[in-house]
Amino acid sequence: MIAAQIRILLIEDEPNIIEAIRFLLTRDGWQVETHSDGADAVEVIRTAAPDLVILDVMLPGKSGMDILRDLRDIPALVKLPV
């Protein structure tokens, strides 16, 4: 799989960090989507079906650790790289 085909979902609430990470990844050809709220992050991940999730630990609504725990309880997402 080439980088342009790999879709990354960045879940981060700090705009400066979002832009820095998005810049670095898109510069190298990755497709980057973003989301900033932990409360509905699991549903956003399910809907977006990314190849990789970059997950902040401290988010509004729900912590990154809780989101990761929820993801690991979903059989279809248990092997999703986070």
QUIRAFEN-V798189 format. One record per residue. RES is the residue in three letters. PHI is phi in whole degrees, 0 to 359 (999 if undefined). NEAR is the number of other C-alpha atoms within 12 Angstrom. D_LAST is the distance of its C-alpha to the last C-alpha in Angstrom with 1 decimal. Layout:
res: (RES | RES)
phi: (PHI | PHI)
near: (NEAR | NEAR)
d_last: (D_LAST | D_LAST)
//
This chain:
res: (MET | ILE | ALA | ALA | GLN | ILE | ARG | ILE | LEU | LEU | ILE | GLU | ASP | GLU | PRO | ASN | ILE | ILE | GLU | ALA | ILE | ARG | PHE | LEU | LEU | THR | ARG | ASP | GLY | TRP | GLN | VAL | GLU | THR | HIS | SER | ASP | GLY | ALA | ASP | ALA | VAL | GLU | VAL | ILE | ARG | THR | ALA | ALA | PRO | ASP | LEU | VAL | ILE | LEU | ASP | VAL | MET | LEU | PRO | GLY | LYS | SER | GLY | MET | ASP | ILE | LEU | ARG | ASP | LEU | ARG | ASP | ILE | PRO | ALA | LEU | VAL | LYS | LEU | PRO | VAL)
phi: (999 | 271 | 304 | 297 | 271 | 275 | 255 | 248 | 252 | 262 | 251 | 206 | 255 | 266 | 306 | 294 | 290 | 304 | 295 | 295 | 293 | 301 | 302 | 297 | 285 | 290 | 301 | 267 | 95 | 278 | 266 | 238 | 249 | 230 | 210 | 237 | 236 | 289 | 303 | 242 | 298 | 298 | 294 | 297 | 296 | 302 | 290 | 287 | 48 | 285 | 276 | 207 | 243 | 255 | 239 | 289 | 278 | 257 | 232 | 288 | 94 | 193 | 286 | 300 | 293 | 293 | 297 | 299 | 301 | 297 | 298 | 289 | 271 | 257 | 309 | 289 | 245 | 299 | 259 | 298 | 294 | 232)
near: (8 | 11 | 17 | 16 | 16 | 22 | 28 | 31 | 35 | 41 | 42 | 32 | 27 | 21 | 15 | 11 | 19 | 25 | 20 | 16 | 27 | 27 | 18 | 15 | 23 | 22 | 15 | 16 | 17 | 25 | 27 | 32 | 30 | 31 | 30 | 31 | 27 | 30 | 22 | 22 | 36 | 34 | 19 | 23 | 37 | 23 | 13 | 23 | 21 | 29 | 27 | 27 | 34 | 32 | 36 | 30 | 24 | 20 | 24 | 21 | 18 | 25 | 25 | 30 | 19 | 23 | 34 | 28 | 18 | 24 | 26 | 18 | 15 | 17 | 12 | 13 | 26 | 15 | 16 | 24 | 20 | 25)
d_last: (18.0 | 18.9 | 16.8 | 18.7 | 17.5 | 13.7 | 12.5 | 9.9 | 9.6 | 9.9 | 10.4 | 13.0 | 16.6 | 18.4 | 20.1 | 20.8 | 17.2 | 16.3 | 19.2 | 18.6 | 15.0 | 16.2 | 19.3 | 17.8 | 15.5 | 18.2 | 20.8 | 19.3 | 19.3 | 15.8 | 15.8 | 14.2 | 14.4 | 14.1 | 14.4 | 15.8 | 16.4 | 14.5 | 17.3 | 16.4 | 12.8 | 12.2 | 15.1 | 14.1 | 10.9 | 13.3 | 15.8 | 14.1 | 12.5 | 10.2 | 9.3 | 6.0 | 4.7 | 5.8 | 6.7 | 10.1 | 11.4 | 14.8 | 15.2 | 18.4 | 18.8 | 16.0 | 13.9 | 10.2 | 10.7 | 12.7 | 10.3 | 7.7 | 11.0 | 12.2 | 9.4 | 10.2 | 13.8 | 13.7 | 14.8 | 13.8 | 10.1 | 9.9 | 8.8 | 6.2 | 3.8 | 0.0)
//
